[in-house]
Amino acid sequence: MRELTVPEEILLTAIWRLKDDAYGVTIRKKVAEVTNRDIAYGTLYNILAQLVRKGYVTKNPGSPTSERGGRSKLYYCITSTGIKALSTARKLQEMIWKGLPVLDDIEE
Amino acid sequence: MSRNKTRPGRFAVRIFEKMSRYEEDFSLNGDLEEEFGERMKIQSLRKARIWYLLQALKSLPSYLKYRFSRSFVMLKNYVVTALRYIQRQKGFSFLNLFGLSIGITCFFLISIYVMHEMNFDRYHSESDRIYRVCSEHAWAYHGKNKSAITPAPLAPALREDLPDVETSVRLTDSSNILLSKDGQNFLEDSIIFSDPEIFDVFSFTLLKGDPKKALSDPYSIILSERIAQKYYGNEEPIGKILRYRNEHDLKITGILQNVPENSHFIPDLITSFQFYDIINNVDLTQWSLSSYYTYVKLTEKANLSRVEEKLQEYLEKYAPPGLDLNGFGFFLQPLTRIHLHSDLIAEISANNDIKNIYIFGSVALLILIIACINYMNLITARASQRTKEVGIRKVVGARRIQVIKQFFGETLILTALAILLSCFFIYVLMPHFNGFVGKKLSFDPIGNPEIILIFFSLLLFIGLFAGSYPAFLMSSFRPKSILGGISGKNSRGISLRNGLVVFQFAISIILIIITFVVRNQLNFIKNTDVGYTKDHIVTMRIQDPQIRQNLKGIKSELLNNPKIQGVSTSSNLPHRITNLGRARSIQGSEEDYFALYECTVDYDFLDLFGIEIKIGRNFSREFTTDVKNSAIINQKAATILGYSDPIDKEFITPVHGGKQVQNNIIGVMNDFNMLSLHQGISPMRLRLDPEESQRYLSVKIEEADISATLDYIKERFQAISTTFPFEYEFFDDVFFQVYQNEEKLGLMFNAFSMLAVLIGCIGLFGLASFSASQRTKEIGIRKVLGASVSSLIFWLSKEYVKWVIIANIFAWPIAYILMSEWLKNFTYKTSLGFGLFFLAAAAALGLALLTVLYQAIKAASANPVISLRYE
């Protein structure tokens, strides 16, 4: 199983947090909230497609709403494979960081 | 889109529109809408718009990445589909493959040849700085007034006087060189006499020996690798002695690395310029004798006009006094232009013509285009078979561009396979091609990476060109009409297909006509009455001084043989009289000099060659004054001189040292062609000098027992001397050598027209078989209703025959124009009769019919029961 890339990991955790409400706009907001990073829609959908391809999330279309100009939302839902991938990533993180001092973040 | 207050900027929207992502489009757009709306409320319209625009720009790079990864997925599918199709339709695909292969092979072979020719002399570093100095003069010789030869002191003078000239060299050559090594004789084609600067101007490399010293001793000689190998094998040649023409001993001072074939002169033997002086006793400081080749290498910053000015200076300083300098001069010629663009008097070796390269190139391109057209035809003929496939692809979501890509991909794959097949063909055909063009080209992709480049460009070109029409055609099928149960109509693209057939055959017919015309012209030349006999004459070039001394004795001995009908010596053979002098009538003055060709002969020349005397008499032993001072002129000369009765009149010819000689006319002979039939007849005179005329010995022999007679002649020669090997040529062969170029042209067009027709027939074969298979039901019904097999055959082949006939309409005018142009090269030409055109048409038609007939017969003989079984 290939490791999650960092962007994938970021998105995947955001989707996990959002549970039922993960679609383009909300995912973007969540990521911005958690990591202070602003992803463009282009990149976002790229990575989402990758995640779908790898089987970590599934796509479910919603129903159209008027505020979106008649277009429906595409909901993303994490799968068990996805959760497994996340836990592997977490374990890997711990393994490689074991024993190393915690570095201070620079406050933005 | 009007400027609505609540919409994002138009430009930004357009960017997003361009980035289509198929499934996620709607979601993405919705997301954008949503967030845009939010921002508009929370911040401001302007800020929202800016955000939207920024989003668009930021999304671009990752979108491109996405696109890229996406298309690889489809590629795999296209490759699999293409290969599957090839596998299913093996026969058809192979036909296609074969046709493409032929085109590629042809194109490639010719490209190698063209590249070879166009890269002449680029072996030398700084070849763009090397020039040859040539001369221009006011009088014309064979219609040319420029020559490649210059005076001996020119090269050293240029070197010393001009800083623009980095270095210069003069050289001259000599042919038929006899070299002896320890008593063993070798006859070599040529030797170069040169200054040591030859190694500075040119990049000739000495594998052994010092380029600065190898030529300092006049009695030195440098051998090429080839010759050294031939003479000495593995022994060390340096220091050994070779005997030159049995007269001088030369020491080997160097071994020259083999020079590439594409050089305008190839030095196999080099000796010093001073040696030339020794053996010929010429004054090398004379400016008035132009007989040498001068090459200069200019500095990087050289000013060409300065060099030209200097050349003009030399001209004025050293020209003979009183000579009107109008029309005289020296000029510079770039080295790399010599091989293809130079046609001067006294070229060091025969050059090619850029026109030939253009012809070859165009033919190659034509054949490639025909092959591509073939491919297009074959694929689109089968188009109706694949409508279902295309329909389904479109229904499940393929867009037109994807279908287009699919079919392009198919073409590319087939082309790639065709290229591989061509590699095999090229490898096999290379030796034959070499023999054909008289070169030693090689197919070595590892050594020449340019070859791989050519193949790639071919792949691209053919893929795009041949693949375009099928790709666009196939992708235009509408799923609705296909899957609705209506079978695809066969008439899709039929008119274009037929147009392509016409085009192909028009080209083939043109090529066939060209072949015929060239052949006819060659035959015409062969059989035309040139004014002298060509048959049953054996000629020998006399080089051995011993033979020369004993010629009289040899002559009488030869005449003893009953099979020998005549023997004659002359300075030239009648088909190539190149000695040119000037003459004028007695009453005329300095301005009345005209060019007069000369040939020195013996008493028997006119008889042997069957040249008639119109007025007066032949040279005769009765008149001792005949020797040297009498002249027999041809009718043309008589006309120019203007004497009403030329016999016993005189004309003036200038000789060395400014003197003049009066020549007595004793006879007027029939005009004959003293040069090739490319030119007309010029004024000419014969001079009698049995001793001086001894360059060629011509022997007229009987037809019977030729080899015995030849042996006899050989024995007479070898009885006197065996120094030089005995070599002879038949005069009619020699005569024909002048037309080698045309002969080659004929052969080439022969080959190409056959190829073009072959490709066209391959195409027809495919088309015919396909259309026959489409019509099995129709044929079955017709048969059941009583049609005979022969009428069916006729009906099936009718259509294609019609197109081939139409092709003629286009082909004939073009061929006529081309050939009339070409025939202008000849003063004596055949006619372009209708018969010729009909013959070509018939040939093409016949072949086309044969191809189509096979299919027609097969289809027409099919059992209607089988074809009508499934309804």
Interface residues (C-beta under 8 A of the other chain):
Chain A: Y23 G24 V25 R28 A40 Y41 G42 T43 Y45 N46 L48 A49 K59 P61 T65 E67 R68 G69 R71 S72 K73 L74
Chain B: M19 R21 E23 E24 F26 S27 L28 N29 G30 D31 L32 E33 E34 E35 G37 L54 Q55 K58 S59 L60 P61 S62 Y63 K65 Y66
